[in-house]
Amino acid sequence: MPAIKRSAVYPRLTVYSQENFRGRRRIYRGNLGFADVDTVLTGIESLRFFSLNPGATLVLFDRSSFRDNFVILRGNRSIRELDDILRRGDVESLISTNQRLTAAQVRAIQRKGTLPAGYRLL
C-alpha cells in the first residue's frame, strides 16, 4: 500500500483566548481574514504565525472589517499580547496570508471591505 502524502498549508495561524499563549486555542491554515476577531474564541489575546515563506504577511487592524489603522508584519511571529501591537486599541480584525501584501494592497482591501479572491473570510 502506498504511503499517504501529507501536504502542509501555510501560513499556519494559531490563536489563543488568553495572553501568553494560554487558554483555548484554534489553528487556521491558508490565506484568510477575520472580519471580527471577537467571534473567534470570544476574542484573540495572543497568536503564533508561521510560514516557510519569509514574505508571508500578517495584517492587524484596530477596527472590524479591515478598517482604520493597521500594522503589517512579515515572517514568523509569536505575539504574547495583541493589545501591545496597535497604538490605538485592540486588534479587531486581521489578515493572514502566505503572500507578500503591500501597504497599497492592504489599503485596497480597506476601501472595498472585502478580501482578494482565494482568501477565506471567517
Buried (B, 14 or more C-beta within 10 A) or exposed (E): EEEEEEEEEBBBBBBBBBBEBEBEBEEBBBBBBBBBBEEBBEBBBBBBBBBEBEEBBBBBBBBBBBBBEBBBBBBBBEBBEBEEBBEEEBBBBBBBBBBEBEEEBBEEBBEEEBBBEEBEEB
